[in-house]
Amino acid sequence: MKPKFLEETFRQLDHPVGYFPFTAVEYLQKHRLTKELEDKIVFALTHVDNTSGTADYYAFVAEEHLSKKFIEPIVNHFTKKGVQTYEHLEEELNYLLQKLATKYPDVVMEKVMPALEKVFYDEDNQTFWPYLFEVFQFVDKRKYTPWFIKVMKMTFELDDTFLDRIIYLGIPETIPHIRKVLDSNNWNPDDINIEKLEQNYTKLVNGKFPQNAPKPSLLTRDKWKHYLMDAERHKLSDKEVEALSRIPTPVYIIEKS
């Protein structure tokens, strides 16, 4: 049902009934960013409940209302222990943080750097912090090269995914530090693809990055409705996606005969 008022839209997102509220999300995306709407998004991103899709819904709304206030709760979510969540939300928050990094790169890094330094030292932290590496491609890599090098000089066992992301940036100044990490880390070959890391290091030395680096989701994901309906796999046209978004159809049963 298409909402007519802001409060009605909030009710649809705050009290989901088993269907993705496409029209309510779209209504809020097109609405101006009032303080009330901004506060609702911040609250949803701060208080994630894995029993409903509320945070997910507001994250999609936030795609069209990029605010600095959304950065901290997303970074906190990715580094907080004991968070009960689900993969789809992680992917959406990852996408949203990348988008925020294109508008507020320094603000994002101001939150990401201390958060990562903290979790790197916590061996028991099994949260979703590797998602934070994805913002590196959207910030001034030269400006943050000293921090990348600083992290590689720390005494903890460096995360291999972090090293991969630094390799993909293609920064010549990082080459000797990356080599030292590769030589000194005691990774278990059963857990870490050391051969791939060495291959990527060789590509870095030969100047293959960043041109040949994997593209992050911000640059590859489809439009939000198409993404949610997996339109490419189901061979849905733009017109069909739009039509399906106007009826209460659970995303998981959308098929095209």
C-alpha positions as MATLAB code, in Angstrom:
seq = 'MKPKFLEETFRQLDHPVGYFPFTAVEYLQKHRLTKELEDKIVFALTHVDNTSGTADYYAFVAEEHLSKKFIEPIVNHFTKKGVQTYEHLEEELNYLLQKLATKYPDVVMEKVMPALEKVFYDEDNQTFWPYLFEVFQFVDKRKYTPWFIKVMKMTFELDDTFLDRIIYLGIPETIPHIRKVLDSNNWNPDDINIEKLEQNYTKLVNGKFPQNAPKPSLLTRDKWKHYLMDAERHKLSDKEVEALSRIPTPVYIIEKS';
ca = [
       0.000    0.000    0.000;
       1.339    3.410   -0.936;
       1.663    5.593    2.181;
       0.028    9.009    2.276;
       1.730   10.515    5.301;
       5.150   10.383    6.908;
       3.906    8.813   10.153;
       2.065    6.116    8.216;
       5.302    5.304    6.391;
       7.208    5.011    9.644;
       4.595    2.562   10.929;
       5.043    0.370    7.856;
       8.810    0.222    8.369;
       8.750   -0.066   12.163;
       6.164   -2.861   12.207;
       6.918   -5.099    9.188;
       4.391   -7.732    8.202;
       6.511  -10.149    6.178;
       6.762   -8.220    2.934;
       9.402   -5.790    1.783;
       7.762   -2.334    1.960;
       8.946   -1.078   -1.423;
       6.494    1.821   -1.658;
       7.214    3.011    1.882;
      10.980    2.932    1.319;
      10.615    4.767   -1.981;
       8.351    7.362   -0.373;
      10.983    8.117    2.257;
      13.782    8.135   -0.304;
      11.973   10.920   -2.159;
      10.972   12.793    0.987;
      13.213   15.626    2.153;
      15.552   14.715    4.994;
      13.808   16.132    8.032;
      15.307   15.850   11.510;
      12.624   13.307   12.353;
      13.527   11.125    9.378;
      17.253   11.458   10.073;
      16.697   10.468   13.718;
      14.626    7.442   12.660;
      17.416    6.242   10.372;
      20.079    6.748   13.054;
      17.964    4.875   15.612;
      17.377    1.952   13.244;
      21.094    1.713   12.378;
      22.027    1.889   16.053;
      19.475   -0.617   17.363;
      19.676   -3.541   14.974;
      17.100   -6.257   15.573;
      17.697   -9.479   13.694;
      14.044  -10.495   14.162;
      12.807   -7.818   11.746;
      13.989   -5.995    8.651;
      13.621   -2.490   10.096;
      17.336   -1.614    9.973;
      17.531   -2.991    6.448;
      14.564   -0.869    5.318;
      15.972    2.343    6.772;
      19.406    1.585    5.297;
      17.830    1.561    1.843;
      16.121    4.853    2.665;
      19.469    6.289    3.764;
      20.960    5.625    0.322;
      19.165    8.765   -0.869;
      19.813   10.833    2.276;
      23.537   10.625    2.969;
      24.204   12.149    6.379;
      27.376   12.185    8.481;
      25.262   10.957   11.383;
      24.868    7.548    9.728;
      28.601    6.804    9.677;
      29.259    6.079   13.345;
      26.408    3.595   13.925;
      27.435    1.622   10.831;
      31.097    1.469   11.905;
      30.011    0.524   15.431;
      27.784   -2.214   14.050;
      30.646   -3.787   12.125;
      32.934   -3.800   15.173;
      30.550   -4.564   18.026;
      30.688   -7.961   19.671;
      27.600  -10.089   20.064;
      25.556   -8.462   17.310;
      22.721  -10.701   16.138;
      22.250   -9.917   12.480;
      21.967  -11.402    8.998;
      24.032  -11.358    5.814;
      21.673   -9.242    3.726;
      21.862   -6.397    6.238;
      25.668   -6.607    6.362;
      25.817   -6.291    2.576;
      23.473   -3.307    2.584;
      25.356   -1.498    5.364;
      28.603   -2.209    3.519;
      27.128   -0.624    0.377;
      25.798    2.358    2.325;
      29.127    3.021    4.056;
      30.905    2.953    0.693;
      28.410    5.494   -0.602;
      28.949    7.682    2.464;
      32.710    7.456    1.856;
      32.273    9.012   -1.577;
      30.658   12.070    0.035;
      32.457   12.225    3.384;
      35.734   10.300    2.880;
      37.643   11.932    5.727;
      34.775   11.639    8.201;
      34.417    7.957    7.367;
      38.132    7.322    7.830;
      38.139    9.232   11.130;
      35.697    6.621   12.427;
      37.126    3.592   10.624;
      40.808    3.967   11.587;
      40.483    3.861   15.412;
      37.755    1.225   15.176;
      40.011   -1.075   13.143;
      43.037   -0.490   15.354;
      40.953   -1.533   18.333;
      39.608   -4.756   16.823;
      42.973   -5.740   15.347;
      44.298   -6.092   18.884;
      41.280   -8.113   20.039;
      41.852  -11.712   18.972;
      38.405  -12.735   20.198;
      36.543  -10.172   18.122;
      34.636  -12.189   15.533;
      32.512   -9.347   14.174;
      32.123   -8.024   10.655;
      34.944   -5.476   10.634;
      36.524   -6.676    7.331;
      33.641   -4.875    5.611;
      35.292   -1.623    6.694;
      38.198   -2.266    4.315;
      35.895   -1.623    1.366;
      35.906    2.143    1.948;
      39.636    2.417    1.196;
      38.971    2.626   -2.535;
      36.859    5.757   -2.064;
      39.242    7.889   -0.009;
      42.440    9.770   -0.824;
      44.855    6.832   -0.696;
      47.894    9.110   -0.659;
      46.572   10.950    2.379;
      46.066    7.713    4.286;
      49.195    5.871    3.123;
      51.008    6.688    6.412;
      48.177    5.029    8.330;
      48.208    1.953    6.077;
      51.953    1.638    6.712;
      51.495    2.213   10.434;
      49.011   -0.669   10.608;
      51.392   -2.978    8.744;
      54.116   -2.156   11.282;
      51.963   -3.138   14.262;
      52.904   -6.276   16.143;
      49.662   -8.235   15.816;
      49.037  -10.955   13.249;
      47.819   -8.805   10.364;
      44.540   -9.792    8.739;
      45.163  -11.145    5.236;
      42.039   -9.448    3.868;
      43.367   -6.084    5.045;
      46.653   -6.779    3.264;
      44.823   -7.728    0.084;
      42.858   -4.470    0.154;
      46.061   -2.449    0.565;
      47.626   -4.329   -2.347;
      44.620   -3.478   -4.516;
      45.176    0.244   -3.897;
      48.413    0.063   -5.886;
      50.471    2.394   -3.681;
      54.218    1.999   -4.470;
      55.269    3.218   -1.000;
      53.522    0.249    0.605;
      55.454   -2.395   -1.367;
      58.380   -2.937    1.071;
      56.011   -3.015    4.048;
      53.738   -5.541    2.355;
      56.769   -7.697    1.555;
      57.833   -7.607    5.198;
      54.357   -8.655    6.370;
      54.289  -11.519    3.869;
      57.680  -12.715    5.119;
      56.983  -12.378    8.831;
      53.378  -13.460    9.352;
      52.803  -17.044   10.469;
      49.615  -17.722    8.573;
      48.160  -21.195    8.426;
      48.028  -22.222    4.743;
      44.850  -24.160    5.513;
      43.142  -20.894    6.511;
      44.851  -18.316    4.312;
      45.427  -18.444    0.564;
      49.082  -17.434    0.774;
      49.667  -18.256   -2.888;
      47.002  -15.749   -3.926;
      48.535  -13.074   -1.684;
      51.939  -13.651   -3.294;
      50.399  -13.488   -6.763;
      48.669  -10.217   -5.934;
      51.907   -8.847   -4.487;
      53.686   -9.628   -7.770;
      50.916   -7.847   -9.666;
      51.353   -4.832   -7.389;
      55.098   -4.725   -8.023;
      54.406   -4.947  -11.759;
      51.977   -2.024  -11.642;
      48.792   -4.036  -12.268;
      46.867   -2.363   -9.441;
      44.660   -0.442   -8.891;
      43.493   -0.828  -12.514;
      42.851   -4.564  -12.139;
      41.522   -4.525   -8.585;
      38.138   -6.155   -7.908;
      35.316   -3.636   -7.947;
      33.451   -3.019   -4.659;
      29.685   -3.454   -4.429;
      29.027    0.281   -4.816;
      30.316    0.027   -8.383;
      28.731   -3.309   -9.280;
      25.374   -3.571   -7.497;
      22.208   -3.074   -9.485;
      19.547   -0.471   -8.651;
      18.058   -1.198   -5.261;
      14.752   -2.702   -6.423;
      16.459   -4.828   -9.052;
      18.997   -5.944   -6.461;
      16.349   -6.998   -3.956;
      14.403   -8.942   -6.569;
      17.538  -10.444   -8.106;
      16.166   -9.161  -11.400;
      19.057  -10.338  -13.539;
      18.763  -13.962  -12.427;
      14.993  -13.941  -12.776;
      15.192  -12.073  -16.113;
      12.854   -9.334  -14.920;
      12.516   -6.232  -17.073;
      12.469   -2.717  -15.602;
       8.706   -2.615  -16.110;
       8.208   -5.935  -14.311;
      10.387   -4.852  -11.401;
       8.369   -1.672  -11.039;
       5.068   -3.573  -11.208;
       6.179   -6.130   -8.600;
       7.285   -3.357   -6.267;
       3.700   -2.055   -6.167;
       2.160   -5.225   -4.763;
       2.825   -6.985   -1.424;
       5.012   -9.757   -2.834;
       7.618  -11.403   -0.604;
      10.963  -11.054   -2.366;
      11.871  -14.700   -1.859;
       8.978  -16.001   -4.023;
       9.472  -13.637   -6.937;
       9.945  -15.784  -10.019;
       9.353  -15.350  -13.721;
       7.818  -18.216  -15.606;
];
